[in-house]
Amino acid sequence: MRRARSRSRLLVLVLFLAFVLVLAGGACSDDGDGTTVASSGEEIAFLQGMYAHHGQAVQLGLHTARNGSNETVRSLALEIAISQAREQGEIQAFLLDREATVDPSAHGDAAGMIAAEDLAAALGLEGTDLDERFVALMIGHHEGAVAMADEALGGDELSEPVRDLAARMASDQEREITELELLRG
């Protein structure tokens, strides 16, 4: 019990520090003088959709890191939660720079979104059942995020910093899909 509480506190601290570092300036995309950046509607829609999309991965990743039984699955779940929370901070900074809203529910029909009832069911699982469900859900979820990023990258509406973020997201999630496929039982 003490170990689980200590791990939870460490996780909260790591996520908080990642969020603070992003907001401290690493992801700001203004032109250097504090003015906001003009942006296309497509770029805003991509950022808002991906913010909400990442929220599901963070939620399910944290739950699995705490309640799964396979150490490799738990470790990957924590890695996914931390990286996607960091990217959420970057997305939030981009949206704020563009004077756009940050709405965790603004995903529309984003590819790979986990149905609310499936997410709720997974969040009620523990142990091996959770490990298996996490892997299955996260593969589809990541495939959807890669499709979203590829679609956004296929156009010419993204600013260079958002284009870089989208390319990094696609690359990271393709790597994680490969790792998840290896864990599939």
N, C-alpha and C positions, 0 to 999 in steps of 0.2 A: 504494500500500500504506500509506504514512504517513497519507494523507488518510482512508482507511477506518478505521485504528486510532484516529486523532484523533476521528472522528465517533462511533465506538463508545464511546470514553471519555466524550465529551460526553453521549451518550445515557444511559449508566449514571449519570452524575452528575445529570442532569435527573430521571431516575426516582427515584433515591435521595432527592433534595431534595423531590420531590413527596410521597413516602412519609413522610419526616420531618415535613414541614409538617402533613400530615393527623394524624399521631400526636401532634403537639405541641399539639393542642387544637381545631383548627377543626372537627372532625367528631364530637367527643365528645357523647354525648347523655344524660349523666346529669342529675340535677335540680339541679346546682350545688353540691351538698355532697359529691360523690364517691360517692354511693350508686348502685347499679345501677338500671336501668330495667326495669320489668316489661314483658313482651312476649308476644304471642300466638305460638302454634305456626306460624301461617300467615306471620307476619312473619319469624320465624327461618328457615323453609323458603325464603321468597323471597330473603332475604339470602344464605343459604348457596348456593342455586342460582345466583344472579347472580354471586357471588364466583367460582365455578368457571367460569361462562360467560365472564366477563371474562378469565379466565386464558388461554383460547384466543385471544382477540382480541389480547391483549398479546403472546403468543408469536408468532403469525403476523404481527402488525404489525411487531414488531422485526425478524423475519427478512426481511420484504419491504422495510423501510426500508434494510436493509443490502445486500440482494441483488437487488432489482428493478432495472429499467432505465429506466422512465418516471419522470422527476423528480416529476411531479404525483402519481402513484400512491405513490411512495416518501414524499413529504411527507404525504399523507393517511394512509398506513400509520403513520407516526411519530406524527402527531396522535392517531390512534385509540389507539395503544399507550400514549401518555402519559396521555390522558384516562381510559382504562380502568384503568390502574395507579393513578391518583389515586383513582378511584372504588373500586377494591379496598381501598385504605387506609381510605376512609370506611366501607365495609362491614365491614372488620375491626374498626374502632373500635366500630361499632354492635354487632357480635356480642360483642365483649369486654365492653362495657358491660352486656350482657344475660346475661353469664356463659355464652355459647353457644360452641361450638367453631367454629373456622375450618378447614374441610376442603376443600381444593382439588378433591377428587373428588366432593363431595356435590352433584352436579347432577341426580341422578335421570334423568328423561327430559326435561330442560329443552329447551324449544323452541329450535330453531336450532343446537343443539350440533353441531359438526363431527365426523363419525365419525373415530375414531382413525386408521384407515388413510388417510382423505382428508387429515387434518392432517399425518400423517407424509409422505405423497406431496408435499404442498405445501411442506413444510419441506425437501424434497430438490431443489426447483426453484430456478432463477435466471433473471434476465433477463426477457424478454418473456413467457415461459411462466409465470413466477411472478406477474408483474403481472396477467395475465389470470385466473389461478387465484385470486389474492387477492381481486380484485374480485368474482368469482362467489361464492366462499365467504363473503365478508364481507357481501354483500347478504342471503343467507339467514340468516346468523348474527345480523345486526342485526334482521332481521324477527322472528326468534324472541325476541330480547331485548325488543323493543317489545311483542310479544304477552304475554310474562311480566310486564312492568311494567303493561300495561293491565289484565291479569287481577287483579294485586295491587291496583291502584288502584280496581278495580270493587267491591271489598269494603270492609268497614269495620274491618279488622283491623290496618291499619298505623298506627303512631304518626305524629305530624305530621312529625318530621324524616325518617323513612323514606319517608313519602308524598312529601315534597318531593324526595328523592333519586330515587325511582322516576319521578316526573313529569319531572325533569331528564334522566334516562337516556333515557326515551322520546323526548323532544323532540330531544335531541342525536343520537340514533341515527337518527331519522327524517330529520334534516338530512343526516347522513352517507350514508344510503341514497340520497338524491337526488344527492349528489355522486358516489357510486359508480356509479349508473345512467348518469350522464353520461360516465363513463370506460369503460363497457362497450363492447367493440368489435364 
